């Protein structure tokens, strides 16, 4: 058994469980702050593995680590005009019966003295804050993980430092071999005495700040002598190098060939380049746009998941992945041949992406997601503001119970999607090489 793989799965699932716990904490704190009675705070689903009661709230962990919840009393209001302590016991149709059953279940938790501690009686903006707290916590976590990744660890980059795997001979782009053969022409770098680890800092007096600078200066110069400034073992040096002309792949489109460009003959060294906090904001913006696009195209993506699960088609690297697949990727990261720094960076990046996806998915304005409750709170606020401006009586609380049939349909669809993802992650998992 590959214990590193198993440890990676456990470590990543632990990271996700902590993220879920903090998501629910984002709901719990404002709920208690605004006086809503919270009876349960649970991480996970299924039977309870451990719990402890503190005050009026039971805190616990359940065996299935695929979510969490807090239980607030009075999520649904009673029927308009009826006593909150009494619910009509008869119904005139299947949907109405469904709604009334849900109302009754919600009101059963309301004890004498709790009338003003129910969720539905809170001000609309308090409801919005309570339900926005979970996704907001995910966004904060995504930002924290992204900051650790970019500022603390860095992103993979190519530095203008001569790599140890640099060839010392000229291999034409048309050749298939990648190693030097007897009789091959030495590269200008080899003839000038460039060594692995040499840091290129200037080119004919122009500063080299990145690998892109170096390759652009070399190619645009063409064949001929140049002064190449380097730093070797901490000491600055200047080497006389005579560039030659070579056909090389285009930097933007490797399928195209640039004819007779300047050629030095070095490869860059891969490093982890640290970024600024300002760049984290830009990075978050790019990731947010990417995740939003994936959520918008989720129905189409799920068709691809179906084909990957039952027809063996290759998984889309930009497609959705479930908790099982995420755990497997965590194991693959830890068991891979990446450096420890690269493993940590990939792990942190994965956690940042999942928190961002969880936060954005929960903002979809559809029950039972947080976004459905947020939409209900905003609608209530809009109605009350309109009534105030028009000097009309204040409207009743928004009755989200009326959309429960749609809610159950949406919940069923989400369960089907989750099940499909689990199956696809088992039979045709998304890997780091996809």
Buried (B, 14 or more C-beta within 10 A) or exposed (E): EEEBBEBBBBBBBEBBBEBBBBBBBBBBBBBBEBEBBBEBBBBBEEEEEEEEEEEEBBBBBBEEBBBBBBBBBBBBBBBEEEEBEEBEEEEEEEBBEBBBEBBBEBBEBBEEEBEEBBBBBBEBEBBBBBBBBBBBBBBBBBBBBBBBBBBEBBBEBBBBBBBEEBBEBBBEEEEEEEEBEEEBBBBBBBBBEBEEBBBBBBBEEBEBEBBBBBBBBBBEBEBEEBEBBBBBEEEEEEBEBEBBEBEBEEEEEEEEEBEEBBBBBBBBBBBBBBBEEEBBEEBBEEBBEEBBEBBEBBEEBBEBBBBBBEEEEEBBEEBBBBBBBBBBBBBBBBBBEBEEEBBBBBBBBBBBBBBBBBBBBBBBBBBBBBBBBBBBBBBBBEBBEEEEEEEEEEEEBBBBBEBBBEBBEBBEEBEEBBEBBBBBBEEBBBEEEE
